[in-house]
Amino acid sequence: MRTWSAWNANGRCETGAPRSAVPIWRSSSSIIEPPLSGGGRITIEPGGQVELSSFPTPGVSNAIDQVNADAEEVHARLLSLGLDFEVRAVERCRPPERILRRPRYQSMESFFDARNPVGRWMMCNTASLQVNVSNDPCEAGDHHRWFVLNQIAPALVAMFANSRGVDSTGQSWASLRQGIWMAMDPARTATVRTDLPPAQAWLEYAMHADVMHILNPDDHTQGTSVSPGTSFARWMADGNEFGYPTMEDLTYHFSTLFPPVRPRGWLELRVLDAVPSWIRTAAALVVGTIIQPGAASAIRHEIADLSDLHVVAARDGFRDPLIARSIREITRIVLENVHTVSDRSDHLAALYEFVKRYTSQGMSPGDDGAPRVLPICLDHIGEASTSR
């Protein structure tokens, strides 16, 4: 298991005074270059978010310990530079300004800007918790982890939603962050089909998504931006002024696709809002448990397929009856099976406290704070607006 966490790292937000992400960029080498004792890797994201990728470990408790230790080290480095981090799934105190000037991000920004302003918010002002797991076949059936994670990912969106707010139309959201992700380009953020073999479904998904950046064949750090409207399949069929795509182009194209569950030789669960460290522990235990054979089998047989309800989950959260009922059933299954992944009393205590404080009350972490107001409209196309 491997976890990725991202935080916004800047000075404190003063009322009425937008803050800048520039300080983190000027100090980035002091933060990211010294090796972390736990083996994790630090990167700076386009808007100045600090991302910590833990080293892969064979068990969930090992992953929790490792990312917690590395996170403390990152925090100490920030403090030594007069900086601090805040766990915010959506940063509302400053406009979405990109500080990284790499060609990849320039292409991404111009591609999304041609569609709507949502992409800039995703790139610069969102942070998440990502849990990565191996896709090992076992007695529950080949690719069972792929299917179960896709099946209940919307329930996990609502369960750990931590960015409550309203968009510019007055529409309320349990997870503004997930709403942003689903709105920016549905062809590259919607769920991959699960009624096909995973490899076929992922390839078809990639073929239908538009190309946003073409690599320079002589220098892959450089490239050319592409406007919306050219799918990879069309590029393969018709070519363009740069010729026809290569396998390297396809591999790169895969890296610009962001479905809720992304296959990369392992599985990335990309739907969780950034949360405080103790909730991160609870989330890792939940994900680590649901992919185990017993829990996965129970979920596949007892829980409805929620895979087309990401917008519903992000918007309505526990207010949606099917989502709420599914979360309760998933929680029951997790509590019955969590002993198969960890016997650590401190980690289990975090899970039990999360269930007591939030899930059992029909609440998510974002319900603790005041709602944020987002100055953009999250308009979604091509997904169910109500649950079944």
Secondary structure, 3 states (H helix, E strand, C coil): CEEEEEEEEECCCECCECCCCHHHHHCHHHHHCCCCCCCCEEEECCCCEEEEECCCCCCHHHHHHHHHHHHHHHHHHHHHCCCEEECCCECCCCCCCCCCCCHHHHHHHHHHHCCCCHHHHHHHHECEEEEEEECCCCCCCCCHHHHHHHHHHHHHHHHCCCECEECCCCCEECEHHHHHHHHHCHHHHCCCCCCCCHHHHHHHHHHHCECCEEEECCEEEEEEECCCCCEHHHHHHHCECCECCCHHHHHHHHCCCCCCEEECCEEEEEEEECCCHHHHHHHHHHHHHHCCHHHHHHHHHHCCCCCCCHHHHHHHHHHCHHHHHHHHHHHHHHHHHHHHCCCCHHHHHHHHHHHHHCHHHCCCHHHHCCCEECCCCCCCCCCCCCCC
